[in-house]
Amino acid sequence: MTFYAEMAQVADEILREFGAAGTVTYKTRSGEYDPDLGDYPEVEVTQACTAAVFPVDQKLVDGTTVLATDEQAYLSAVGLSIPEPTHILTLGGVAFTVIRAKNLAPAGTSVLVELIVRR
């Protein structure tokens, strides 16, 4: 196991201890083109995650993309497809829309995912 893979495991353990279980949900197109719909059918994909949510760091607030009422979420990267804007993070029964996602991946190994989310 590489150093960064070990760090991803450590981050996962910390988030499991101090964070909470949640889900990331998004819609994607799949299947074959449906001429009746005039499009490809959409399916909802849900994946489990472990996360912790904090108030947004005020230095990130620009008043346009990131608002003072937004929050930061840190997710374990272990076994996670990196969320994208418009995906939904649900944690403790609260749904957050992903505004911005940042994959912290030194040397190409995902260690932690940082999200800016909005209720």
N, CA, C and O of each residue as an XYZ file, in Angstrom:
476
protein
N       0.855     -1.183      0.000
C       0.000      0.000      0.000
C       0.893      1.235      0.000
O       1.870      1.308      0.745
N       0.545      2.210     -0.849
C       1.342      3.418     -0.939
C       1.035      4.360      0.225
O       0.045      4.187      0.936
N       1.885      5.338      0.402
C       1.716      6.312      1.474
C       0.353      6.991      1.383
O      -0.355      7.093      2.385
N      -0.025      7.463      0.177
C      -1.289      8.189      0.043
C      -2.498      7.277      0.197
O      -3.541      7.724      0.673
N      -2.386      6.033     -0.187
C      -3.483      5.086      0.047
C      -3.667      4.878      1.551
O      -4.793      4.753      2.032
N      -2.562      4.843      2.284
C      -2.638      4.734      3.744
C      -3.283      5.983      4.342
O      -4.080      5.881      5.275
N      -2.943      7.163      3.811
C      -3.526      8.410      4.301
C      -5.036      8.447      4.011
O      -5.805      8.977      4.813
N      -5.459      7.888      2.877
C      -6.887      7.808      2.563
C      -7.592      6.929      3.593
O      -8.707      7.241      4.011
N      -6.960      5.848      4.000
C      -7.539      4.966      5.018
C      -7.628      5.679      6.364
O      -8.616      5.532      7.083
N      -6.602      6.447      6.705
C      -6.609      7.204      7.967
C      -7.737      8.239      7.942
O      -8.475      8.375      8.917
N      -7.871      8.973      6.820
C      -8.944      9.963      6.698
C     -10.305      9.279      6.812
O     -11.218      9.814      7.441
N     -10.442      8.106      6.209
C     -11.685      7.346      6.283
C     -11.996      6.964      7.730
O     -13.136      7.104      8.173
N     -11.007      6.488      8.463
C     -11.206      6.103      9.867
C     -11.619      7.300     10.720
O     -12.508      7.182     11.563
N     -10.982      8.446     10.508
C     -11.316      9.650     11.275
C     -12.752     10.086     10.981
O     -13.502     10.417     11.899
N     -13.131     10.086      9.709
C     -14.493     10.482      9.353
C     -15.519      9.484      9.864
O     -16.624      9.880     10.236
N     -15.184      8.203      9.890
C     -16.115      7.205     10.443
C     -16.308      7.420     11.943
O     -17.398      7.204     12.472
N     -15.239      7.848     12.625
C     -15.327      8.066     14.068
C     -16.045      9.368     14.409
O     -16.865      9.400     15.326
N     -15.744     10.442     13.678
C     -16.261     11.755     14.047
C     -17.313     12.305     13.092
O     -17.970     13.298     13.407
N     -17.484     11.683     11.940
C     -18.469     12.133     10.964
C     -19.730     11.298     11.056
O     -20.077     10.783     12.119
N     -20.405     11.172      9.934
C     -21.653     10.408      9.899
C     -21.795      9.734      8.541
O     -21.191     10.149      7.551
N     -22.601      8.695      8.524
C     -22.899      8.005      7.272
C     -23.907      8.833      6.487
O     -24.809      9.437      7.067
N     -23.754      8.859      5.193
C     -24.668      9.600      4.341
C     -24.722      8.987      2.962
O     -24.245      7.874      2.741
N     -25.309      9.724      2.034
C     -25.382      9.275      0.654
C     -25.124     10.431     -0.295
O     -25.364     11.593      0.035
N     -24.638     10.099     -1.465
C     -24.533     11.039     -2.575
C     -25.446     10.495     -3.660
O     -25.336      9.333     -4.052
N     -26.353     11.347     -4.146
C     -27.339     10.922     -5.134
C     -27.267     11.835     -6.356
O     -27.104     13.050     -6.241
N     -27.392     11.221     -7.512
C     -27.424     11.998     -8.743
C     -28.174     11.215     -9.808
O     -28.382     10.008     -9.690
N     -28.574     11.933    -10.852
C     -29.262     11.305    -11.980
C     -28.305     11.237    -13.156
O     -27.499     12.139    -13.383
N     -28.414     10.155    -13.890
C     -27.589      9.975    -15.068
C     -28.420      9.320    -16.154
O     -29.407      8.639    -15.874
N     -28.020      9.527    -17.368
C     -28.715      8.890    -18.483
C     -28.178      7.480    -18.654
O     -26.983      7.228    -18.502
N     -29.075      6.575    -18.970
C     -28.629      5.207    -19.203
C     -29.592      4.516    -20.146
O     -30.635      5.062    -20.504
N     -29.231      3.319    -20.538
C     -30.102      2.540    -21.409
C     -30.027      2.994    -22.843
O     -29.063      3.623    -23.279
N     -31.055      2.660    -23.544
C     -31.128      2.981    -24.962
C     -32.035      4.176    -25.189
O     -32.921      4.469    -24.386
N     -31.802      4.843    -26.275
C     -32.615      5.997    -26.662
C     -34.077      5.595    -26.729
O     -34.421      4.578    -27.330
N     -34.941      6.397    -26.109
C     -36.375      6.138    -26.104
C     -37.048      7.165    -27.018
O     -37.147      8.340    -26.664
N     -37.509      6.723    -28.190
C     -38.125      7.686    -29.117
C     -39.399      8.322    -28.560
O     -39.745      9.440    -28.944
N     -40.098      7.630    -27.666
C     -41.298      8.217    -27.068
C     -40.951      9.392    -26.166
O     -41.673     10.388    -26.118
N     -39.817      9.263    -25.437
C     -39.344     10.358    -24.586
C     -38.597     11.406    -25.394
O     -38.551     12.579    -25.023
N     -38.010     10.966    -26.507
C     -37.160     11.857    -27.287
C     -35.811     12.051    -26.618
O     -35.114     13.030    -26.884
N     -35.439     11.111    -25.744
C     -34.198     11.228    -24.992
C     -33.843      9.862    -24.402
O     -34.573      8.886    -24.574
N     -32.729      9.815    -23.717
C     -32.349      8.617    -22.983
C     -33.018      8.649    -21.611
O     -33.129      9.719    -21.013
N     -33.466      7.504    -21.100
C     -34.091      7.522    -19.771
C     -33.063      7.865    -18.692
O     -31.882      7.538    -18.813
N     -33.532      8.525    -17.643
C     -32.667      8.865    -16.515
C     -32.869      7.856    -15.397
O     -33.982      7.396    -15.146
N     -31.781      7.525    -14.739
C     -31.853      6.680    -13.557
C     -31.174      7.419    -12.414
O     -30.250      8.204    -12.625
N     -31.644      7.156    -11.206
C     -31.054      7.781    -10.025
C     -30.015      6.835     -9.451
O     -30.289      5.654     -9.234
N     -28.828      7.356     -9.209
C     -27.730      6.581     -8.644
C     -27.471      7.092     -7.235
O     -27.353      8.299     -7.021
N     -27.383      6.182     -6.280
C     -27.089      6.540     -4.893
C     -25.885      5.749     -4.431
O     -25.823      4.533     -4.611
N     -24.933      6.437     -3.838
C     -23.780      5.748     -3.277
C     -23.580      6.183     -1.831
O     -23.791      7.344     -1.482
N     -23.176      5.246     -1.010
C     -22.934      5.524      0.408
C     -21.643      6.320      0.559
O     -20.710      6.184     -0.232
N     -21.616      7.153      1.593
C     -20.410      7.921      1.883
C     -20.308      8.148      3.386
O     -21.261      7.917      4.131
N     -19.153      8.597      3.809
C     -18.927      9.011      5.186
C     -18.448     10.450      5.123
O     -17.512     10.758      4.386
N     -19.083     11.344      5.894
C     -18.788     12.762      5.750
C     -18.942     13.517      7.063
O     -19.533     13.027      8.026
N     -18.393     14.722      7.069
C     -18.574     15.678      8.165
C     -18.808     17.039      7.513
O     -18.168     17.381      6.518
N     -19.730     17.807      8.083
C     -20.088     19.120      7.527
C     -19.724     20.199      8.537
O     -19.954     20.050      9.737
N     -19.150     21.293      8.028
C     -18.705     22.417      8.850
C     -19.151     23.726      8.217
O     -19.483     23.753      7.032
N     -19.163     24.820      8.989
C     -19.424     26.127      8.379
C     -18.355     26.407      7.319
O     -17.211     25.971      7.448
N     -18.739     27.133      6.278
C     -17.790     27.431      5.210
C     -16.700     28.363      5.736
O     -16.970     29.269      6.525
N     -15.474     28.130      5.292
C     -14.350     28.993      5.631
C     -14.606     30.345      4.972
O     -14.759     30.414      3.753
N     -14.656     31.415      5.753
C     -15.040     32.729      5.247
C     -14.115     33.249      4.159
O     -14.522     34.106      3.374
N     -12.889     32.762      4.088
C     -11.993     33.224      3.018
C     -12.424     32.683      1.653
O     -11.970     33.175      0.620
N     -13.302     31.668      1.646
C     -13.799     31.104      0.388
C     -15.037     31.836     -0.130
O     -15.415     31.672     -1.290
N     -15.666     32.640      0.721
C     -16.899     33.334      0.346
C     -16.573     34.441     -0.646
O     -15.772     35.332     -0.366
N     -17.215     34.365     -1.822
C     -17.027     35.413     -2.821
C     -18.331     36.133     -3.133
O     -18.348     37.080     -3.919
N     -19.436     35.680     -2.511
C     -20.723     36.327     -2.687
C     -21.434     35.964     -3.980
O     -22.584     36.353     -4.184
N     -20.769     35.228     -4.848
C     -21.378     34.819     -6.111
C     -21.505     33.305     -6.164
O     -22.610     32.762     -6.163
N     -20.358     32.627     -6.211
C     -20.360     31.166     -6.258
C     -20.519     30.589     -4.863
O     -21.328     29.687     -4.649
N     -19.754     31.102     -3.919
C     -19.795     30.621     -2.539
C     -20.403     31.706     -1.659
O     -19.910     32.833     -1.595
N     -21.492     31.334     -0.980
C     -22.207     32.283     -0.124
C     -21.842     32.058      1.340
O     -21.367     30.984      1.709
N     -22.061     33.059      2.162
C     -21.747     32.955      3.588
C     -22.567     31.874      4.277
O     -22.153     31.353      5.312
N     -23.713     31.533      3.723
C     -24.576     30.506      4.324
C     -24.235     29.090      3.851
O     -24.802     28.120      4.353
N     -23.326     28.966      2.901
C     -22.907     27.642      2.425
C     -22.120     26.929      3.512
O     -21.726     27.531      4.511
N     -21.901     25.654      3.305
C     -21.144     24.852      4.251
C     -20.096     24.030      3.509
O     -20.199     23.817      2.301
N     -19.086     23.571      4.247
C     -18.056     22.707      3.693
C     -18.293     21.304      4.201
O     -18.603     21.097      5.374
N     -18.147     20.346      3.312
C     -18.266     18.949      3.698
C     -16.984     18.238      3.291
O     -16.445     18.470      2.209
N     -16.508     17.375      4.170
C     -15.353     16.543      3.876
C     -15.834     15.108      3.818
O     -16.461     14.616      4.756
N     -15.538     14.434      2.708
C     -15.978     13.068      2.492
C     -14.775     12.152      2.354
O     -13.742     12.532      1.803
N     -14.928     10.951      2.861
C     -13.915      9.927      2.646
C     -13.895      9.594      1.163
O     -14.948      9.402      0.555
N     -12.704      9.525      0.578
C     -12.575      9.186     -0.834
C     -12.560      7.681     -1.059
O     -12.606      7.229     -2.203
N     -12.497      6.900      0.013
C     -12.409      5.448     -0.109
C     -13.703      4.908     -0.723
O     -14.776      5.023     -0.129
N     -13.592      4.327     -1.903
C     -14.730      3.715     -2.585
C     -15.761      4.693     -3.107
O     -16.893      4.301     -3.392
N     -15.394      5.953     -3.237
C     -16.358      6.986     -3.626
C     -16.070      7.499     -5.030
O     -14.919      7.781     -5.363
N     -17.100      7.621     -5.849
C     -16.981      8.354     -7.107
C     -17.090      9.828     -6.731
O     -17.980     10.207     -5.970
N     -16.219     10.640     -7.243
C     -16.149     12.041     -6.833
C     -17.443     12.762     -7.233
O     -17.806     12.780     -8.409
N     -18.141     13.360     -6.245
C     -19.364     14.104     -6.557
C     -19.076     15.299     -7.462
O     -17.947     15.782     -7.543
N     -20.108     15.755     -8.127
C     -20.016     16.911     -9.020
C     -21.099     17.915     -8.631
O     -22.045     17.567     -7.924
N     -20.962     19.164     -9.091
C     -22.026     20.132     -8.835
C     -23.379     19.587     -9.287
O     -23.473     18.899    -10.304
N     -24.394     19.893     -8.544
C     -25.794     19.471     -8.684
C     -26.073     18.117     -8.028
O     -27.238     17.772     -7.829
N     -25.044     17.342     -7.689
C     -25.297     16.102     -6.952
C     -25.827     16.474     -5.575
O     -25.625     17.595     -5.109
N     -26.506     15.531     -4.922
C     -27.106     15.788     -3.617
C     -26.402     14.949     -2.552
O     -26.323     13.725     -2.664
N     -25.896     15.616     -1.525
C     -25.325     14.953     -0.348
C     -26.409     14.958      0.719
O     -26.924     16.015      1.083
N     -26.753     13.780      1.217
C     -27.732     13.685      2.309
C     -26.993     13.158      3.526
O     -26.361     12.103      3.485
N     -27.088     13.911      4.604
C     -26.371     13.582      5.834
C     -27.271     13.922      7.010
O     -27.693     15.069      7.159
N     -27.565     12.944      7.837
C     -28.428     13.177      8.995
C     -29.814     13.653      8.611
O     -30.426     14.435      9.338
N     -30.316     13.189      7.477
C     -31.645     13.586      7.033
C     -31.703     14.953      6.370
O     -32.779     15.391      5.963
N     -30.578     15.633      6.252
C     -30.530     16.954      5.625
C     -29.923     16.808      4.234
O     -28.869     16.194      4.067
N     -30.597     17.379      3.239
C     -30.108     17.320      1.857
C     -29.345     18.598      1.524
O     -29.825     19.705      1.767
N     -28.161     18.430      0.969
C     -27.311     19.536      0.547
C     -27.045     19.386     -0.949
O     -26.786     18.279     -1.420
N     -27.106     20.472     -1.692
C     -26.732     20.447     -3.098
C     -25.255     20.784     -3.212
O     -24.785     21.752     -2.614
N     -24.529     19.989     -3.977
C     -23.099     20.233     -4.176
C     -22.936     21.430     -5.105
O     -23.465     21.448     -6.217
N     -22.198     22.426     -4.630
C     -21.907     23.634     -5.398
C     -20.545     23.504     -6.067
O     -20.371     23.873     -7.229
N     -19.593     22.980     -5.323
C     -18.230     22.809     -5.839
C     -17.615     21.577     -5.202
O     -17.841     21.311     -4.021
N     -16.845     20.825     -5.967
C     -16.184     19.625     -5.458
C     -14.696     19.692     -5.770
O     -14.287     20.109     -6.853
N     -13.909     19.277     -4.808
C     -12.460     19.267     -4.979
C     -11.936     17.925     -4.481
O     -12.093     17.578     -3.310
N     -11.320     17.183     -5.379
C     -10.733     15.894     -5.040
C      -9.297     16.130     -4.610
O      -8.474     16.553     -5.422
N      -8.982     15.866     -3.361
C      -7.616     16.021     -2.875
C      -6.896     14.715     -3.169
O      -7.071     13.716     -2.471
N      -6.077     14.748     -4.223
C      -5.458     13.528     -4.728
C      -3.982     13.742     -5.048
O      -3.605     13.831     -6.216
N      -3.143     13.824     -4.008
C      -1.717     13.948     -4.291
C      -1.216     12.676     -4.979
O      -1.605     11.567     -4.612
N      -0.362     12.846     -5.962
C       0.210     11.727     -6.714
C      -0.874     10.860     -7.358
O      -0.648      9.683     -7.635
N      -2.064     11.455     -7.596
C      -3.127     10.741     -8.284
C      -3.946      9.787     -7.433
O      -4.803      9.077     -7.959
N      -3.701      9.754     -6.120
C      -4.463      8.886     -5.217
C      -5.442      9.727     -4.421
O      -5.030     10.597     -3.654
N      -6.740      9.480     -4.594
C      -7.749     10.245     -3.868
C      -7.656      9.963     -2.382
O      -7.755      8.814     -1.953
N      -7.463     11.016     -1.597
C      -7.333     10.890     -0.146
C      -8.581     11.414      0.554
O      -9.059     10.804      1.511
N      -9.110     12.540      0.081
C     -10.223     13.210      0.723
C     -10.951     14.037     -0.331
O     -10.335     14.511     -1.285
N     -12.254     14.209     -0.162
C     -13.037     15.042     -1.067
C     -13.587     16.208     -0.268
O     -14.208     16.022      0.778
N     -13.353     17.412     -0.770
C     -13.870     18.625     -0.122
C     -14.998     19.184     -0.987
O     -14.824     19.389     -2.189
N     -16.134     19.424     -0.378
C     -17.287     19.959     -1.090
C     -17.704     21.296     -0.495
O     -17.570     21.519      0.708
N     -18.206     22.176     -1.337
C     -18.968     23.325     -0.878
C     -20.418     22.938     -1.159
O     -20.769     22.615     -2.294
N     -21.263     22.970     -0.118
C     -22.646     22.514     -0.260
C     -23.606     23.595      0.234
O     -23.249     24.470      1.022
N     -24.840     23.497     -0.265
C     -25.868     24.472      0.096
C     -27.143     23.719      0.454
O     -27.526     22.765     -0.223
N     -27.800     24.163      1.533
C     -29.078     23.552      1.945
C     -30.200     23.979      1.049
O     -31.341     23.563      1.248
